[in-house]
Amino acid sequence: MKTAIRHLRANTVAYLALFVALGGTGYAAISIPAGSVGAAQLKNHSITPVKFNPAAISGSVRYSAEVSANGKVIDSRPRAELKGWDTDFGGGELSWGHRIPSGCMALASVDQGAVGAEDAFGYVAAGIVPGGTGVQLHMTSTTDPTTPLPVAVAVICP
């Protein structure tokens, strides 16, 4: 009996902390209604693609970038760089420095939201470099083939 009392005295603070922690978790489990956490409560990029239900979503954007008409990366996620960009040719390789998994696909379009591109029309061909870390791009303006166009790129993976 004396050892039990001695044990309780020595560990009083530890037991108190344990009950407070368990009580808080229990309170949250009981007081938060099911389905109450939705899109408004989630921060951007707080859920990783691994946690998506494949039955509910077939893919997610893993890499994205905006490239200006003069061949500069305006914005990207994660950080991207252009390799061998040719403004006369209207293309080159856009690389994120990470190996793109198999099964992913690249989508690209003329970024008509860019300044000065509101009236630009053209085609963009995009393909993932085999076994690589980037996307090969080629853009062609339908109004003037010598005019480079701004491009928006996304790599979608299952």
LINDAVEN-V127112 format. One record per residue. OMEGA is omega in whole degrees, -180 to 180 (none if undefined). D_CENTER is the distance of its C-alpha to the mean C-alpha in whole Angstrom. Layout:
OMEGA|D_CENTER + OMEGA|D_CENTER
This chain:
-180|60 + -180|60 + 178|57 + 179|55 + 179|56 + 178|55 + 179|51 + 179|51 + -177|52 + -174|50 + -178|46 + -178|47 + 179|44 + 179|42 + 178|43 + 178|42 + 179|39 + -180|38 + 177|39 + -180|37 + 180|34 + 179|35 + 179|36 + 178|33 + 178|31 + 179|34 + 180|34 + -179|30 + -178|30 + -171|33 + -180|33 + -178|29 + 179|29 + 179|27 + -177|25 + 178|25 + -177|21 + -176|19 + -178|16 + -178|18 + -177|18 + 176|15 + 177|13 + 177|9 + 179|7 + 177|10 + -179|10 + -179|8 + 179|9 + -177|12 + 178|13 + 176|13 + -178|17 + 178|17 + -177|20 + -178|18 + -175|15 + 180|15 + 178|11 + 179|8 + 179|6 + -178|5 + 177|6 + 179|7 + 171|11 + -179|14 + 180|17 + -179|20 + -180|24 + 173|25 + 176|22 + 176|20 + -179|17 + -177|16 + 177|13 + 176|10 + -17|6 + -175|7 + -180|11 + 176|13 + 178|16 + 178|19 + 177|21 + -179|25 + -179|24 + -178|27 + 177|28 + 180|31 + -178|29 + 180|26 + -178|24 + -179|22 + 175|20 + -174|16 + 176|15 + 179|12 + 176|15 + 177|13 + 179|15 + -177|13 + 177|14 + -179|17 + 179|16 + 177|13 + -179|14 + 175|14 + 179|14 + 178|16 + 175|18 + -177|20 + -178|19 + 175|22 + -179|20 + 180|21 + 179|24 + -177|27 + -177|25 + -178|26 + -177|29 + 176|27 + 180|27 + -180|26 + 176|25 + 174|22 + -179|22 + 177|19 + 179|19 + 178|17 + -177|20 + 180|21 + -173|20 + -178|18 + -175|15 + -178|15 + 175|16 + -178|20 + 171|20 + -179|23 + 180|24 + 176|27 + 178|29 + -180|31 + 180|33 + -176|34 + -180|32 + -178|33 + 176|30 + -177|27 + 174|24 + -174|21 + 171|18 + -175|14 + 174|12 + 173|10 + -177|9 + -178|10 + 178|10 + none|13
